Amino acid sequence: MKKNTLIIIIFLVVAALIVAGWIIFFSSQEQAPGTGLSPAPVLSQTPQISLSPSPTSFSAQQFEKITDHLVLNPVFASNTVSFFDKTDGFFKNVVPVLDIFKENKASEIVFENVFSVSFSPSRKVALVGFYQGQIIRKFAVFDIQQNLNYLLPDFVKEAVWSVDSVKLLVNHSLPSRGEAYFSTINFDGTKEAKVLDLGLNDVKYFWPNQNLIIFYEKPSPGYPVDKIFSYDLKNKKISLINFSLRESYKSGFYGFDLLPSPDGKAILFSLTDQAGANLRTFLQNLETSQIVELDFKTLVQKCAWTSDSAEIVCAYSDELKNAFSLPFDYWMGKVKSNDSFVKFNLLTGEKKIYAEKTGFDALNFSLSAEKNFLLFTNQADQSLYRMRL
């Protein structure tokens, strides 16, 4: 074969291959979407949880922001929302008018260095915890209607309200004097009366109804709660609350926390294993000792009882379910929760999920008396939201 003929044949073969390749390429581009090969997925090595709500996971009208300011302990007071505005240092009321929130100052006194606020059941007075200097913790009661402030004695390290909003239950703890007992005082700091000798300096306690106190020694990382007590103020009788879970938790309850119902007849509690993992949440009837484990995992501080003690509303998440060192890592901000919201009826066992994976990390719950709204603060910025139920 002549040399020129061979070159021509090679050229034609190469040209044909090039043309065929272009035909195949353009043919593949003209395929209908979804029928061709999908591009390789891009995997994130550090998945991030959005702190902003995702509009695809719930109704856009379901959550309403009330204020951008830093808020402590919001509560419903009839149709009004009351809270302490830490940004401005005032107690405030918000009245919804045609779904527009009208904000008003409820006090003329400015409070500084406030770390806690607890409204009385009547919403007319509030217990205020504040720092004097950098370390010293002090407490005062503010009469919102009278615009009067009462500084409480130094032995008050924390306190809880009586149901009639007249008195405070106080853990009178002065270790230097060997004093550790429960006492009651009027909300203006007068007329202290000893209730019960404790022998415990660091306790968590509740006063859900006129005749009942529930208390236990506060847990710490690696150390469990061993005993939970109830004290009958009328009969002056102290008892241990019995748990059928004791056989499974013989060394005590790690990561334990508790929230009694308003009538004091039931408790919601959460606990973990020794590593602060495997979070579990339970309801127990104190009159029958019947225990029910909830199928959503959460901390009791992310829940609220309805005023009739028949239902609870909670926020829960996979992040809490899978976390370690609870509840302590959560309070230190090491665990962020992407909350879903649920209501559980104790009488019927019915569960209703309102919104899932909202992006909120909700705390400081308050339910309206009509059960149609939930207040909460978002941990990301401490701003205040109202949720429609």
NORKAQUI-V57355 format. One line per field, one symbol per residue. ss: DSSP state (H for helix, E for strand, - for the rest). psi: psi as a letter, one per 30 degrees, with the letter a starting at -180 (. if undefined). A space follows every 10 residues. Layout:
BEGIN
ss = ???
psi = ???
END
This chain:
BEGIN
ss = --HHHHHHHH HHHHHHHHHH HHHHHHHHH- ---------- ---------- ---------- --EEEEE--- EEEEEEE--E EEEEE----E EEEEEEE--E EEEEE----- ---EEEEEE- ----EEEEEE EE---EEEEE EEE----EEE E-------EE E-----EEEE EEEEHHH-EE EEEEEE---- --EEEEE--- --EEEEEEE- -EEEEEE--E --E-E---EE EE----EEEE ---HHHH--- --EEEEEEEE -----EEEEE EE-------E EEEEE----- EEE------H HHEEE----- EEEEEE-HHH H------HHH H--------E EEEEE----- EEEEE----- -EEEEEE--- --EEEEEE-- --EEEEEE-
psi = kleeeeeeee eeeeeeeeee eeeeeeeefg lkkffakklk kjkkfikkkk fkkkffflkf fekkkelflk kkiklkjbgk kklkjfefgl klkkjkjhgk jjkkkflfkk klhkflkjkl efgflkkkkl kjbfekklkl kjjeefhkkj kllffjflll klfggelkkk jjjiefggkj lklkllfggl ikkkekkegk fjlkllielf gkkkllkkll kfklkekklk kjeefhkklk kkkffeefif gljkgklkjl lefgflkkll laafggahkk klkkjfefgk kkkkgkklkf fhlkklfggf lkklklleee egllhlgefe fggfkkkjkl klkkkfefgk kkkekkiffk jklikkklef gfkkklkkfe gglklkkk.
END
